[in-house]
């Protein structure tokens, strides 16, 4: 009788296998929900806000997940010509307000030295971790803020 370990074949592939990717992610999610006794699902809603120009073209956006009563800012971008006019501040404050109304108590994200660490710090985020071993002097910052 063979053990499950003996029945496994390691395959390294570079093609996109969307079905397999989704299956593994679903299993990980279900495991995490079970291990957190459902906390992972609170509030468990996405917050996606867009900044649009007069023609309705998306020129910026903030895309967030909520889990474990926490807001995670995944992607945040504003086209360069629309920066430094308060739009970024408005987007992040609105995302934080929505998350807070859902019961989130903390927000966190990461950004690189060539992106926006100063912006997040001006918005009240504090650095709690740094990776400074990337080439070319690039630094990654991990930031958090109590809501």
N, C-alpha and C positions, 0 to 999 in steps of 0.2 A: 504494500500500500504506500503510495507516495504522499508526501506532505504538500500543502499548498505552495510552499516556497519552491519545491522542485518542479511544479507545473508552470512557473512563471518564466516568460522569455523577455529579456530586456531588449527593447527596440529603440534606437535613436533615430528620429525622423525629423525632417525639416519642413515637411509639407504641413499645411493647416488641416487639422482634423477636427472641425467644428463640433461634430457629434460627440467625439471622445472628450474633447475639452469641456463641453457642457456637462457631460456625465460626471467627470471628475469634480468639477466645481460644485455641482449639485450635491454630490456625496460629502464634500468638505463642508458646505453650508449646513447640511442636515446634521452632521457631526457637531459642528459648532453650536447650532441651536440647542441640540440635546445637552451638550456639556455646559452651556451657560443657563440651562433650565429656562430657556425662552428669552432671556435678557437680550440676546443678539437681535431679536425681532422688535425691540422697543426703541424708537417707534417704527423703524423698518421701512421708512418711506424716502424716496429720492426728493431732493430739492434742486430743481434745475431752473435757473433764471437767465433770461436773455436781455441783452441791450441791443435795441434795433435803431437803425437810422430812419429818416423820414420816409424812405421808400420801403421800409420793412425788412431791410437786409440785416441779418444778425452780424453785429460788429463787436460783440463781446458776450461773455456768459460765465456763469459760475455753476458748476455741477457737483452736487454733494450727495453723500449717503448719510443715513442716520442709523445707528445701531448702538446698543448698550447705553442708551440715553446720551449719545454723543454725536456731534456733527462732524463729519469728515469731509473736508474740502478736497475733492479729487482733482478737478481741473478748473482753472480760473484764467480767463484771457480777455483782454480788451485790445482791439486794433490800436496801433501806436497813435494815430491821429486823434483818437478819442480819449487818450490818457490825460491825467493831470487836470481834469475838469470835475472831479468828484463822482464820476460814474462808478469807479471801482469801490469806493467807500460806500456808495448807495447799495450796490449789489451785495457786498459782504454783510452790511448791516441788515439788509432785508433777509438774507439767508439765515443769519444768526437769530433774528427775531422769529422767523417761522419755526426754526429748530427749537428755540426756547419755548414757544407756544405748544410744541409737541411733547415737551418734557425733557428736552436735552439740557444737560448741565455743563457740558464741556464741548469745545471745538478743537480740532487739530488738523494739521496739514504738514506738508514738507515743500520746500522750495530750494532752488539752487542759488548760489552767489550771483549768477548772471541774470536771475529772474527778479524776485521781489521780496527778499527778506526784510528790507527796511519798511516796505509798505505794511507787511503783517505786523511788525513791531509797532508802527504808528497806530495800528488798529487795536493795540492792546495784547497782542500775542507775545508770548515769551519763548525764547529758545530753550529747549530741554535736551537737545541732542544735536551732535554735529558729526558729520563724516568729512574729514579733511584730507583724504588720501586719494582723491581722484587726480588724474593728470591735469596739467596746465593750471594748477592752483584752484580748480573748481571745488567748491565746498557745498555740501548739502546740509540744510538746516531743518530740524524738526521743531515745530512750534505748537503751542497750545494756548487756550484762553478759556477761562471760566465764563460761562454765560449767565 
